[in-house]
Amino acid sequence: MRRIDVRLAAGLSVLALVTGCGGQQGGAATDDTASEVTCEVTKETRVGIATGNATGVYYVVGNALAGQLSGATGGKLTGTAAETGASVQNVEQLVSGQYDVAFSLFDTAVNAVEGRGSFTAPQPVQALARIYDNYTQVVVRKDAGITSVAGMRGKRISTGSPKSGTEVIANRLLEAAGLDPATDVRAQRLDLTKTVEGIKDGSVDGFFWSGGLPTGGLTDLFTTAGDTVTFVDIAPLLPKMTALSPAYQAGTISRDAYRTATDTPTIVVPNVLLVRRDLDANVACAITRTVFDKRDTLARANPAARGISLETARKTEPVPLHRGAQKALEDLGAN
């Protein structure tokens, strides 16, 4: 009996350690759909927020949002942001209950609710709001001789973290350029930190990144090694990308973002904040209100958050808005 007790105690200690280190961040109650949405959180509630790579904008803005929840709810709601592989992984872990809120690229969110792409069945997720846009940033070493996505054939290309929205977009862009991502490039499925390190040491020839402007990892790259790298113009691939999803739109990486010599045409994708559809409506409402009430604070964490706007907040179809978010946006006067 003593041996059994020791093993049980050890098991419980490991479980507590995993939980404390972020293995299970989700903690919000499920929704009582018959109740009125008041936006008042009456019980102390902790929510886990799935973000993205540590040097990306999701992570920075997610941490800033987590830090604002307590003050916005009289201490009732607290948040913990976690580094993740981003969009696809975020949706999977959101649905499994590991997190309560997840950042996601809009094209990945649409795939999730429709059961397409990386998802074999429709996922039970809804949106709190559309937020800022992500810019597809394709960077190559100047000595790699790459001037287009088609020119990446045979090259060492980082397509982003496994199960990230960046990886989804990277593979679609490669296919749009007539390449097979599995065989025509030497794909490196790296997070942004390792990608930037690889570009600097020459082990990576180029990479795809989908993130807000500016992204910390790219700021570091262009600040310390800007004379060795350049952006690739992917705008010619936009027609093929919009045929896949209307989420893809034309955009421009301003020269001011990373102090480059010229602007770079690119493709942008909106971001959305996702929750499970059974998340407590008052929690969903309180989080949504905090996003917009504290937008300026989030923008001080990263300027990309300036793109958070009530004018576009509701534009999430075919991803439905959570009923708690609907209440918050109505109160805030969103169109």
C-alpha positions, 0 to 999 in steps of 0.5 A, spaced: 500 500 500 505 504 501 508 503 494 501 505 491 501 511 495 508 513 493 506 512 486 499 516 486 503 522 490 508 522 485 503 522 479 499 528 482 505 532 483 507 531 476 500 533 474 500 539 478 507 541 475 504 540 468 498 544 470 502 550 473 506 550 467 501 551 462 499 544 460 492 546 462 490 554 461 483 553 460 478 555 466 472 559 464 465 556 466 460 553 460 455 558 458 447 558 460 444 559 454 437 561 457 440 566 461 441 574 460 448 577 458 450 582 463 457 582 461 458 582 469 463 576 471 461 574 478 465 569 480 473 569 480 475 566 473 482 565 470 482 564 462 488 561 458 489 565 452 493 561 446 497 566 442 503 564 438 511 565 437 514 568 442 517 574 438 511 574 434 505 580 435 500 574 437 504 573 443 505 580 445 498 583 444 496 576 448 500 578 454 498 585 454 490 583 453 491 578 459 494 583 463 488 588 462 483 583 464 483 584 472 483 591 472 477 591 467 473 586 471 474 588 478 479 583 479 474 577 477 477 575 471 484 574 470 488 572 464 494 568 462 497 568 455 501 562 453 506 561 447 504 556 442 505 554 435 499 559 433 493 558 429 491 551 427 494 549 434 490 554 437 484 552 435 485 544 436 487 546 443 481 551 444 477 545 442 480 541 447 479 545 453 486 547 454 485 554 453 479 559 453 481 564 448 485 563 441 488 568 436 487 565 429 488 567 422 481 568 419 482 563 413 484 558 419 478 560 423 474 559 416 477 552 415 475 550 422 468 552 422 467 549 415 471 543 417 476 544 411 483 544 410 487 542 417 480 540 420 476 534 418 470 536 421 467 543 423 469 545 430 465 548 435 468 555 435 466 562 435 469 569 434 469 575 439 471 579 434 475 581 428 481 584 430 488 587 426 490 584 420 496 580 419 501 581 413 504 576 409 512 577 410 516 573 405 524 574 406 530 571 403 537 572 403 540 576 398 545 571 396 540 566 395 538 568 388 531 568 390 526 573 387 520 570 387 516 564 390 517 560 384 524 561 385 524 558 392 525 551 388 530 547 391 532 552 397 531 551 404 525 555 406 522 556 413 514 555 412 513 557 419 511 553 426 508 546 425 500 547 425 501 555 424 497 559 420 503 561 417 504 554 415 498 554 411 499 560 408 506 558 406 504 552 403 498 555 399 503 560 396 508 555 394 502 551 390 500 558 387 507 559 384 507 552 381 511 548 387 509 542 391 511 544 398 513 537 400 518 536 394 520 542 391 523 546 397 527 544 402 522 545 408 524 547 415 518 548 419 521 553 424 518 558 429 520 565 428 526 565 433 529 559 430 528 562 423 531 568 424 537 565 427 537 560 421 537 566 416 543 570 420 547 564 420 546 562 413 542 555 414 536 558 411 535 561 405 528 564 406 522 564 410 514 566 410 511 569 416 504 572 417 504 577 423 502 584 424 507 590 423 512 590 426 513 583 428 519 583 433 523 578 430 523 581 423 525 588 427 531 584 430 533 581 423 532 588 419 536 591 425 542 587 425 542 584 418 538 588 414 544 588 409 543 581 407 536 580 406 530 583 402 523 582 402 519 578 396 513 581 392 508 576 392 502 580 390 502 577 383 500 571 387 494 574 390 489 572 384 490 565 385 490 566 393 483 570 393 480 564 389 482 559 395 479 564 400 476 571 400 480 572 406 486 574 402 487 581 400 492 586 397 496 590 402 503 593 403 509 593 408 511 600 409 518 602 408 517 605 415 515 598 418 523 595 418 526 601 415 527 598 408 528 602 402 522 601 399 514 599 400 513 592 399 506 589 396 504 583 399 497 579 401 494 581 408 489 576 412 485 579 418 485 576 425 480 574 429 479 572 437 476 565 437 472 562 443 469 555 444 461 556 443 459 554 450 464 559 453 460 563 459 457 569 455 459 574 460 466 572 460 466 572 453 462 579 453 467 582 458 473 580 454 471 583 448 469 589 451 476 589 454 479 588 447 476 595 445 476 599 451 484 597 452 485 598 445 490 604 446 494 600 451 494 594 447 497 598 441 503 601 446 505 593 447 505 593 439 503 598 434 499 592 430 493 593 435 491 600 432 488 596 427 483 593 432 476 597 430 469 597 431 468 598 424 470 591 422 469 588 429 463 584 426 466 582 420 467 575 422 462 571 417 462 565 416 465 564 423 459 566 427 460 571 433 459 568 440 452 571 443 457 574 449 461 578 444 454 580 440 452 584 446 459 587 448 459 590 440 452 592 441 453 596 447 460 599 444 456 601 438 459 597 433 457 597 426 
